């Protein structure tokens, strides 16, 4: 099954999980579990905007950084720039925050509510160049289903 087909099967599941659910933490928990299980990523989870920093939210994978400042690392930069970042090699990203030396590539998708970033979806891989345009597009659709 192609990556596109896997997302095609996953997106309706996300829509069903989120339909009628008001609690964002519950949605983040189920969506991170679903993504992590379906794709087997190294780390899959959310950081919530709390004041002037991102704070660790529901996730699947090894221990993670708890606080990330605005504009810091891939997550903080995606928040600041309000756009998805696909990073083929995290070692080449200026200011990358290494929560784990095993993370090699990353994609971060901001979650916007009424034009304001309220969280970011962060996914890390143990392999270089795991993420591409398909991931960007499909993960943006996924995050939009959650709000």
C-alpha positions as CSV (number, residue, x, y, z in Angstrom):
1,X,0.0,0.0,0.0
2,X,1.4,3.4,-0.9
3,X,1.8,6.2,1.6
4,X,-1.1,8.1,-0.2
5,X,-3.4,5.1,0.2
6,X,-2.4,4.7,3.9
7,X,-3.4,8.3,4.5
8,X,-6.5,7.8,2.5
9,X,-7.6,5.0,4.9
10,X,-6.5,7.0,8.0
11,X,-8.2,10.4,7.3
12,X,-11.8,9.0,7.6
13,X,-10.8,7.3,10.9
14,X,-9.5,10.6,12.2
15,X,-12.7,12.3,11.1
16,X,-14.8,9.7,12.9
17,X,-12.6,9.9,16.1
18,X,-12.9,13.7,16.2
19,X,-16.6,14.1,15.2
20,X,-18.5,15.4,18.2
21,X,-15.5,15.3,20.5
22,X,-15.0,18.7,22.2
23,X,-11.9,17.8,24.3
24,X,-8.8,18.6,22.3
25,X,-6.5,16.5,24.6
26,X,-8.6,13.4,23.9
27,X,-8.4,14.1,20.2
28,X,-4.6,14.6,20.3
29,X,-4.2,11.4,22.3
30,X,-6.2,9.2,19.9
31,X,-4.8,10.8,16.7
32,X,-1.2,10.5,17.9
33,X,-1.8,6.8,18.7
34,X,-3.5,6.2,15.4
35,X,-0.7,7.8,13.4
36,X,2.0,6.1,15.4
37,X,0.5,2.7,15.0
38,X,-0.3,3.1,11.3
39,X,3.1,4.4,10.2
40,X,5.5,3.2,12.9
41,X,7.1,6.6,13.3
42,X,9.9,7.1,15.9
43,X,7.9,9.8,17.8
44,X,4.4,11.1,17.1
45,X,2.7,13.7,19.2
46,X,1.5,17.2,19.9
47,X,2.9,20.3,21.6
48,X,0.2,22.7,22.9
49,X,0.7,26.5,22.9
50,X,0.7,27.6,26.6
51,X,1.6,31.3,26.9
52,X,4.9,32.0,25.1
53,X,6.0,28.4,24.8
54,X,5.0,25.0,23.5
55,X,4.3,22.4,26.2
56,X,4.3,18.7,25.6
57,X,0.9,17.1,25.0
58,X,-0.2,13.6,24.2
59,X,2.4,11.6,22.3
60,X,3.6,8.1,21.4
61,X,7.3,7.2,21.5
62,X,10.3,7.8,23.8
63,X,10.6,10.6,26.3
64,X,10.5,14.1,24.8
65,X,11.3,17.7,25.5
66,X,8.7,19.3,27.7
67,X,9.0,23.0,26.9
68,X,9.9,24.6,23.6
69,X,10.2,28.3,23.1
70,X,8.6,30.4,20.4
71,X,10.8,30.2,17.3
72,X,13.1,27.5,18.7
73,X,13.8,24.3,17.0
74,X,11.6,22.9,14.2
75,X,8.4,23.0,16.4
76,X,8.9,26.5,17.6
77,X,9.8,27.7,14.1
78,X,6.7,26.1,12.6
79,X,4.6,27.9,15.3
80,X,6.3,31.2,14.6
81,X,6.0,30.9,10.8
82,X,2.5,29.4,11.0
83,X,3.4,26.8,8.3
84,X,4.3,23.2,8.0
85,X,8.0,22.4,8.0
86,X,9.4,19.2,6.4
87,X,13.0,18.6,7.5
88,X,14.8,15.8,5.6
89,X,17.8,16.0,7.9
90,X,17.4,17.5,11.4
91,X,21.2,18.0,11.7
92,X,21.0,20.5,8.9
93,X,18.2,22.6,10.6
94,X,19.7,25.6,12.3
95,X,18.7,25.6,16.0
96,X,17.4,22.0,16.0
97,X,16.6,20.8,19.5
98,X,17.9,17.3,19.9
99,X,15.5,15.6,22.3
100,X,16.8,12.3,20.9
101,X,19.9,11.6,18.8
102,X,18.0,8.9,17.1
103,X,15.7,11.4,15.3
104,X,16.9,12.0,11.8
105,X,14.0,13.7,10.0
106,X,10.9,15.6,11.1
107,X,7.6,17.1,10.0
108,X,5.8,19.7,12.1
109,X,2.2,20.9,11.3
110,X,0.7,23.9,13.1
111,X,-2.9,23.5,14.2
112,X,-4.8,26.8,13.7
113,X,-8.1,27.8,15.3
114,X,-9.5,31.1,14.0
115,X,-6.1,31.9,12.5
116,X,-4.2,31.3,15.8
117,X,-1.7,28.5,16.3
118,X,-3.0,26.5,19.3
119,X,-0.7,23.4,18.9
120,X,1.7,21.7,16.6
121,X,1.7,18.1,15.4
122,X,5.3,16.8,15.5
123,X,6.5,13.6,13.9
124,X,10.0,12.3,14.0
125,X,11.7,9.5,12.1
126,X,14.8,7.5,12.7
127,X,15.5,7.7,9.0
128,X,16.7,10.6,6.8
129,X,14.2,12.1,4.3
130,X,11.2,10.2,5.6
131,X,8.7,13.0,5.0
132,X,7.6,14.6,1.7
133,X,4.9,16.6,0.0
134,X,2.4,13.8,0.5
135,X,3.0,13.9,4.3
136,X,2.7,17.6,4.4
137,X,-0.5,17.7,2.4
138,X,-2.2,14.8,4.2
139,X,-1.1,15.8,7.7
140,X,-2.4,19.3,7.1
141,X,-5.8,17.7,6.2
142,X,-5.6,15.5,9.3
143,X,-4.9,18.5,11.6
144,X,-7.8,20.4,10.0
145,X,-10.2,17.5,10.8
146,X,-9.3,18.0,14.5
147,X,-10.4,21.6,14.9
